[in-house]
Amino acid sequence: IRIKATKPEFKHSGASIFESPRKRQRNQEGSYPLTIALRNKANADVVGLLASAAPDILLMRDTYNDAPPLCTALSKKMPEEVVRVLIEAQPLAPKVTDGKGNFPIHIACARGYSVNVINMLASAHPQSLLHKNVHNHTPLEIAQLS
């Protein structure tokens, strides 16, 4: 007996996952796919695809940790390349605070990021250098304490 193997037919609608509304849907924890990828330390290519597919997500706080994706990336000490990809996908991302009043630059200072990253964030939102978080600390004060 001979069995001929055949490939199953696959009809593709032409729409990719990145064009679907699912990129903006939250999971049960209240997280977007981009935030889940960041929490799991996805590489810059994956982060770039998700961020460019739904750049508006970079302006929203995740329900899971009350932080926007850029703050999550910085809290997880993601590489500089990931930070750059997020800012390129949404130039307004450095202007979004977390639930504790921290701009991304506050978190970058607390986590000991390089001068390059601090400059990137300060250039995108210079006023954040003077902003105090809920603990009454500016980014410079946080850097001195860290």
Phi, psi and chi 1 to 4 in degrees:
 res  aa     phi    psi   chi1   chi2   chi3   chi4
   1 ILE       -  130.7  -62.0  176.3      -      -
   2 ARG  -111.5  133.3  -69.6 -167.6  118.8  159.9
   3 ILE  -114.0  125.9  -60.7  174.2      -      -
   4 LYS   -92.2  121.2 -176.2  177.6  178.2 -174.9
   5 ALA   -79.1  132.8      -      -      -      -
   6 THR  -124.6  150.7   59.7      -      -      -
   7 LYS   -83.0  135.4  -67.8 -178.4 -178.6  176.9
   8 PRO   -67.3  146.0   20.0  -26.4      -      -
   9 GLU   -73.9  137.8  -79.9 -168.5   40.0      -
  10 PHE  -128.0  116.1  177.2   71.9      -      -
  11 LYS   -98.2  119.7  -66.1 -175.8  179.8  177.5
  12 HIS  -103.6  130.2 -168.8  -67.8      -      -
  13 SER   -76.3  -11.4   66.8      -      -      -
  14 GLY    95.2  -14.6      -      -      -      -
  15 ALA   -91.5  135.1      -      -      -      -
  16 SER   -96.2  169.5   77.5      -      -      -
  17 ILE   -58.3  -29.3 -174.2  172.1      -      -
  18 PHE   -77.9  -10.8  -58.7  106.8      -      -
  19 GLU  -101.6   -5.9  -63.9  167.3   -9.2      -
  20 SER   -87.0  161.6   78.2      -      -      -
  21 PRO   -69.8  -13.0    3.3   -3.7      -      -
  22 ARG   -61.6  -25.1  -67.4 -170.8   64.6   98.1
  23 LYS   -64.0  -18.8   65.4 -171.4  173.1 -140.7
  24 ARG  -104.7    3.0  -71.5 -176.2  176.1   80.9
  25 GLN   -89.0  143.4  -71.1 -177.9  -14.7      -
  26 ARG   -93.6  153.8  -63.6  177.7 -169.8 -124.9
  27 ASN   -83.9 -170.5   68.7    1.4      -      -
  28 GLN   -62.7  -27.8  -60.8   85.9  -12.1      -
  29 GLU   -81.9  -10.1  -62.9  173.4  -27.5      -
  30 GLY    92.0   21.9      -      -      -      -
  31 SER  -104.7  143.9  -64.7      -      -      -
  32 TYR   -85.4  158.3  -67.5  106.1      -      -
  33 PRO   -53.7  -38.7  -28.5   36.1      -      -
  34 LEU   -61.2  -44.9  175.1   58.5      -      -
  35 THR   -66.5  -37.9  -53.0      -      -      -
  36 ILE   -62.5  -43.1  -66.0  167.7      -      -
  37 ALA   -61.4  -42.0      -      -      -      -
  38 LEU   -66.8  -42.6  -68.7  167.9      -      -
  39 ARG   -63.5  -26.3  -74.5 -162.1  -33.6 -109.1
  40 ASN   -98.6   14.1  -72.1  -73.1      -      -
  41 LYS    56.7   47.4  -61.1 -152.7  169.0 -151.0
  42 ALA   -63.5  156.3      -      -      -      -
  43 ASN   -76.9  170.9   67.0   37.8      -      -
  44 ALA   -62.0  -32.1      -      -      -      -
  45 ASP   -65.5  -46.1  -68.5  -25.8      -      -
  46 VAL   -65.5  -46.3  170.6      -      -      -
  47 VAL   -60.1  -42.4  170.6      -      -      -
  48 GLY   -62.4  -41.7      -      -      -      -
  49 LEU   -62.7  -47.5  -76.8  171.1      -      -
  50 LEU   -67.3  -41.3  -69.3  168.6      -      -
  51 ALA   -67.1  -41.7      -      -      -      -
  52 SER   -73.2  -25.2   63.3      -      -      -
  53 ALA   -74.0  -29.7      -      -      -      -
  54 ALA  -144.8   68.7      -      -      -      -
  55 PRO   -62.2  -23.3   17.7  -25.9      -      -
  56 ASP   -65.5  -24.3   53.9  -46.9      -      -
  57 ILE   -62.3  -29.4  -61.6  -60.5      -      -
  58 LEU   -68.1   -9.4  -73.6  155.0      -      -
  59 LEU  -102.9    4.9  -58.1  176.3      -      -
  60 MET  -116.4  146.0  -61.1  177.6 -165.3      -
  61 ARG   -83.2  140.0  -71.1 -174.6 -170.7  163.2
  62 ASP   -78.5  138.0 -166.6   80.6      -      -
  63 THR   -67.7  -31.5  -53.5      -      -      -
  64 TYR   -59.7  -46.0  177.8   79.7      -      -
  65 ASN  -127.1   10.5   62.7   -5.5      -      -
  66 ASP    53.4   40.4 -160.9   23.7      -      -
  67 ALA  -139.5  146.6      -      -      -      -
  68 PRO   -74.2  161.8   25.7  -31.6      -      -
  69 PRO   -54.8  -38.5  -29.1   37.0      -      -
  70 LEU   -63.3  -40.9 -176.9   54.8      -      -
  71 CYS   -64.3  -39.0  -71.4      -      -      -
  72 THR   -62.5  -45.3  -61.1      -      -      -
  73 ALA   -60.2  -43.2      -      -      -      -
  74 LEU   -69.1  -38.8  -66.8  163.3      -      -
  75 SER   -62.5  -34.3  -66.2      -      -      -
  76 LYS   -84.1    3.1  -70.1  -70.5 -175.0 -179.6
  77 LYS    56.2   44.2 -163.0   73.9  166.3  116.0
  78 MET   -66.9  154.1  -63.1  -68.3  -76.1      -
  79 PRO   -61.1  157.0  -16.2   25.2      -      -
  80 GLU   -53.3  -38.2 -178.7  177.9  -29.1      -
  81 GLU   -59.7  -38.6 -178.2 -178.1    4.0      -
  82 VAL   -67.0  -43.3  169.5      -      -      -
  83 VAL   -59.8  -44.7  175.4      -      -      -
  84 ARG   -62.0  -44.2 -178.5  177.3  -72.0  106.2
  85 VAL   -60.2  -41.7  163.2      -      -      -
  86 LEU   -65.5  -42.7  -68.2  171.5      -      -
  87 ILE   -68.5  -37.6  -65.7  170.7      -      -
  88 GLU   -66.0  -36.5  -73.7  172.6   -3.0      -
  89 ALA   -70.5  -32.9      -      -      -      -
  90 GLN  -147.0   92.0  179.0   50.1  -93.2      -
  91 PRO   -58.2  -19.4  -23.7   33.8      -      -
  92 LEU   -84.7   -7.3  -62.1  175.5      -      -
  93 ALA   -54.5  -37.9      -      -      -      -
  94 PRO   -67.1   -6.0  -25.6   36.7      -      -
  95 LYS   -96.8    3.0  -63.7 -177.6  176.9 -170.2
  96 VAL  -104.2  125.0 -177.1      -      -      -
  97 THR   -90.5  162.3   61.0      -      -      -
  98 ASP   -88.5 -175.2   66.5   10.0      -      -
  99 GLY   -68.4  -10.6      -      -      -      -
 100 LYS  -104.1   11.4  -64.4  177.6 -177.4  172.2
 101 GLY    78.4   13.7      -      -      -      -
 102 ASN   -85.7  125.9  -68.2  -54.7      -      -
 103 PHE   -77.5  162.9  -79.9  101.5      -      -
 104 PRO   -52.5  -33.9  -31.4   38.7      -      -
 105 ILE   -65.6  -32.4 -162.9  165.1      -      -
 106 HIS   -60.3  -45.7  -74.3   89.4      -      -
 107 ILE   -68.4  -40.6  -62.4  167.3      -      -
 108 ALA   -61.2  -39.6      -      -      -      -
 109 CYS   -67.2  -40.0  -71.8      -      -      -
 110 ALA   -67.5  -32.8      -      -      -      -
 111 ARG   -92.7    2.0  -60.2  -69.5  -72.7  147.5
 112 GLY    73.2   36.3      -      -      -      -
 113 TYR   -67.8  161.6  -91.3   91.0      -      -
 114 SER   -67.7  163.5   69.9      -      -      -
 115 VAL   -60.0  -34.4  172.9      -      -      -
 116 ASN   -58.5  -46.0  -70.7  -20.0      -      -
 117 VAL   -68.0  -43.3  170.7      -      -      -
 118 ILE   -60.3  -43.0  -57.4  -61.4      -      -
 119 ASN   -63.4  -40.2  -78.3  -25.5      -      -
 120 MET   -58.8  -46.9 -141.3 -176.0  -41.7      -
 121 LEU   -70.1  -41.6  -64.2  166.8      -      -
 122 ALA   -66.6  -37.4      -      -      -      -
 123 SER   -66.4  -36.1  -64.4      -      -      -
 124 ALA   -74.9  -27.5      -      -      -      -
 125 HIS  -152.5   76.9 -173.3   43.0      -      -
 126 PRO   -57.3  -33.6  -18.7   27.5      -      -
 127 GLN   -63.4  -23.2  -62.4   85.5  -10.3      -
 128 SER   -65.2  -20.5   64.9      -      -      -
 129 LEU   -64.7  -25.5  -69.4  166.8      -      -
 130 LEU  -100.0   -8.8  -56.0  173.8      -      -
 131 HIS   -75.7  136.3  180.0   77.1      -      -
 132 LYS  -100.4  138.7  -66.8 -172.9  177.1 -164.0
 133 ASN   -83.4 -170.9   62.5   12.8      -      -
 134 VAL   -65.9  -17.2  -64.0      -      -      -
 135 HIS   -92.2    7.4  -59.0  -67.4      -      -
 136 ASN    66.9   33.8 -152.0   31.7      -      -
 137 HIS  -116.0  137.3  -64.6  -51.2      -      -
 138 THR   -84.5  167.4   64.6      -      -      -
 139 PRO   -56.7  -40.2  -29.0   36.8      -      -
 140 LEU   -62.8  -42.6  177.8   58.5      -      -
 141 GLU   -63.9  -37.9  -68.4  167.3  -25.2      -
 142 ILE   -64.4  -42.9  -69.4  172.4      -      -
 143 ALA   -61.3  -39.2      -      -      -      -
 144 GLN   -68.0  -32.9  -69.5  170.7  -25.6      -
 145 LEU   -79.2  -23.1  -65.5  170.3      -      -
 146 SER   -82.2      -  -62.9      -      -      -
